Amino acid sequence: WFGGEREERIRVEQAETSADPRPLVAEITALSIEPTTSGAILTATALTERTGYWQPALVEVERGDGAVVYEFRAAPPPPGATAGPQATRQIVVATTLGRRDLETLRSITVRGRANQRTVSR
């Protein structure tokens, strides 16, 4: 089964490289995968620069050779939003993976602007 979450520091220069207009979140702080009867639930937690980010999603950007890469994107708050304490800047998103997806996957990566986290088997 999947385990052993690991972090890799990166710097994504162009934050809007996909067709999705929402920007990448600042940093991925946690990544987990839990088995279900029909597959698994992948959950990612991120930290944003300001409070008020909304409509988070894991957007698949790459798949192949037993690996899948998601970008964690969220719609930004209106201009003038405050930074706020860290607890108010934390957002969580989850997605389901079916059994067929899991059969071929060896690693799952979720990417933010400053880092990416990977779970693998």
Wavefront OBJ file of the C-alpha trace (Angstrom):
o trace
v 0.000 0.000 0.000
v 1.042 3.657 -0.280
v 3.013 5.275 2.500
v 6.121 7.185 3.317
v 5.143 10.713 2.365
v 8.176 12.716 1.305
v 8.650 16.372 0.510
v 10.739 17.951 -2.213
v 11.346 21.707 -2.292
v 10.793 23.210 -5.743
v 10.093 26.613 -7.205
v 7.455 26.877 -9.892
v 8.189 30.096 -11.766
v 5.070 30.135 -13.919
v 2.207 29.456 -11.517
v -0.453 29.292 -14.222
v 0.904 26.704 -16.615
v -2.308 24.746 -17.069
v -5.640 25.549 -18.632
v -7.015 26.049 -15.107
v -6.946 29.784 -14.267
v -6.706 29.262 -10.488
v -3.192 29.793 -9.131
v -1.146 27.110 -7.414
v -1.248 27.226 -3.624
v 1.907 28.382 -1.879
v 2.913 25.165 -0.108
v 1.706 21.597 0.366
v 1.890 20.816 4.092
v 0.497 17.260 4.175
v -0.486 14.441 1.838
v -2.220 11.187 2.697
v -4.013 8.342 0.981
v -6.554 6.134 2.721
v -8.021 2.910 1.303
v -11.766 2.585 0.703
v -13.888 -0.304 -0.519
v -13.868 1.137 -4.044
v -10.278 2.449 -4.184
v -8.779 5.275 -2.119
v -9.176 8.869 -1.017
v -6.219 11.168 -1.640
v -6.179 14.160 0.736
v -3.848 17.154 0.480
v -3.459 20.071 2.874
v -1.985 23.385 1.772
v -0.982 26.717 3.195
v -1.912 29.876 1.286
v -0.470 33.399 1.514
v -3.740 35.023 2.636
v -7.071 33.988 4.085
v -10.056 33.485 1.824
v -8.833 31.099 -0.871
v -11.754 29.010 -2.100
v -12.779 26.385 -4.667
v -9.693 24.180 -4.125
v -9.031 21.264 -6.459
v -6.395 18.703 -7.333
v -5.848 19.118 -11.074
v -4.190 16.180 -12.819
v -1.349 17.433 -15.024
v 0.723 14.346 -15.758
v 0.244 10.574 -15.818
v 2.549 7.841 -16.993
v 5.040 5.148 -16.003
v 3.135 4.324 -12.818
v 3.036 7.909 -11.569
v 0.452 10.676 -11.456
v 1.077 14.362 -10.694
v -1.576 16.769 -9.448
v -1.380 20.517 -8.983
v -3.190 21.941 -5.942
v -5.048 24.996 -7.219
v -7.478 27.352 -5.497
v -9.327 30.531 -6.432
v -7.777 33.564 -4.726
v -9.620 35.835 -2.306
v -10.661 39.341 -3.355
v -7.930 41.999 -3.387
v -7.142 43.359 0.047
v -7.592 40.076 1.929
v -5.431 39.899 5.026
v -2.664 37.414 5.650
v -4.207 36.209 8.904
v -2.851 33.541 11.218
v -1.592 30.277 9.774
v -4.678 28.318 10.900
v -6.916 30.543 8.746
v -4.715 30.063 5.674
v -4.859 26.275 5.667
v -7.088 24.543 3.089
v -7.788 20.866 2.454
v -8.924 19.094 -0.697
v -9.547 15.433 -1.479
v -10.183 13.317 -4.540
v -11.088 9.698 -5.071
v -9.042 7.145 -6.955
v -10.681 3.996 -8.247
v -9.259 0.500 -8.058
v -8.242 0.650 -11.731
v -6.246 3.820 -11.095
v -4.492 2.248 -8.125
v -3.546 -0.952 -9.982
v -1.091 0.910 -12.211
v 0.152 3.617 -9.831
v 3.379 3.436 -7.861
v 3.569 7.111 -6.867
v 1.237 10.083 -6.469
v 2.612 13.629 -6.312
v 0.809 16.844 -5.372
v 2.555 20.078 -6.339
v 2.349 23.643 -4.990
v 4.511 26.636 -5.907
v 7.237 26.067 -3.291
v 7.176 22.292 -2.854
v 5.657 18.989 -3.815
v 4.820 15.945 -1.724
v 4.776 12.341 -2.893
v 3.370 9.113 -1.534
v 4.617 5.911 -3.095
v 4.721 2.156 -2.767
l 1 2 3 4 5 6 7 8 9 10 11 12 13 14 15 16 17 18 19 20 21 22 23 24 25 26 27 28 29 30 31 32 33 34 35 36 37 38 39 40 41 42 43 44 45 46 47 48 49 50 51 52 53 54 55 56 57 58 59 60 61 62 63 64 65 66 67 68 69 70 71 72 73 74 75 76 77 78 79 80 81 82 83 84 85 86 87 88 89 90 91 92 93 94 95 96 97 98 99 100 101 102 103 104 105 106 107 108 109 110 111 112 113 114 115 116 117 118 119 120 121
